[in-house]
Amino acid sequence: MNTTITNLFAGAAMAALLVTAGLAGPVAPTNPAQFRASHLRSYPYGPHANQQAGLGKVLTTKDGGQIFGFDIDQNGDDGVLASAVVGGTAVSVETFDQDTGKITSSFATKNGAKNSYGVDGIAAGDVALVTHYVTPKGSIYAKRVYATMDPVTADAFTGAWTSPVKDIEVEELAENQSTTTSVLFAIELQKQDDPILVVTNIAANTVSKTIKLNPNLFALGNGPQLGQYIAANEAFIAESPDYGAVGGDPPINFTFDLATGKSRQFNGYNNGPFHAGDVNGAAVDPNTGIAATDTELNAQVELYDMNAQKGITFVQLPCTSNTAQLNSGSGIAVDPVNKLFLVTETYNACGSGSALIVYDEAGNLIETITGFNFGIGEPAPALNPSKRMGWAFSGPGGVSQLQQFFY
């Protein structure tokens, strides 16, 4: 899972423009107060018996720096984040207790002018992948070295991961803590940011397949969102093929066979007077192949069957219309144990602040959890399904914090 924070403010100018033009903003077709009363509560298959849905602890980085990526172990109690004081020299990699929110260790703190870090995610076996940015003297361009923590609880770098392609930037690590086969979406920095998929065992530092992607389709401007359909040994990517153009083409859903590199694709839903626009977030159940996306211009969530290569249904985010761009969702997390998708909504259309909207795999609304302080382009939260608990980027004090929640 890649929860690196790189594009929090992307699209802010466009959102402001649409609000000014009257094309976005909270549109409540029903009574928001009535909606809140009916959905801000527990459901029969809601949180575990010892914890009600809602917010929990707030974590603040030890050095007070902004968080640049984090993840938690889905099979344990630990988590890891990278921190940097923007404009200063303080940097660190910090581990934390996901139950208490307390920082348990801080390391890699030296020479922030030369070094900085970004957590790409945790893979199977509690193995973290961390990008180490090294800026040579006299240069403003950082070189990338990939370090591993095997396990995270070692509270230190224990090894390295070697890219099969020279000078890449890892953009996304697909969510998978179940098998040793991980999938990375990366760009080749010396080749005009050409996109690739890397199939790798991070702990063993081995690569089984490199899949070159069409740069016209998978450029970063098209917003590719990565997932991993483990049962079918496939990568899943959802994206807009035309940079999210107003009135543009439908989103496209792709699957890639991780052994052969062969791909399949089909068009997604393209609803609303301005069409779907960008795919802001996506996730796929690794066992069932049910995928969820959310799209920018129509504030909708879409469900797809990747086995059948077709749509299942689409739903409007609560208290929005299909022109409510400002209230569209962002990052999506999947809970494959309880068969749920958690959609981040930076501007809660049914109230103030930010919200997590929880759906099942049929598109039924399960609950809404409010009180968050998300950023624009909020990444997917990190979940521990066995605890019905997660952590989300940006707490009440801003980007140096993570917010715990229960669902």
Secondary structure by P-SEA (a helix, b strand, c coil): ccccccccccaaaaaaaaaaaccccccccccaaaaaaaccccccccccccccccccbbbbccccccccccccccccccccbbbbcccccbbbbbbbccccccccccccccccccbbbbbcccccccbbbbbbbbbcccccbbbbbbbbccccccccccbbbbbcccccccccccccccccbbbbbbbcccccccccccccccccccccccccccccccccccbbbbbbcccccbbbbbbbccccccccccbbbbbbccccccbbbbbccccccccccccccccccccccbbbbbbcccbbbbbbccccccccccccccccccccccccccbbbbccccbbbbbbbccccccccbbbbbbccccccccccccccccccccbbbbcccccccccccccccccbbbbbcc
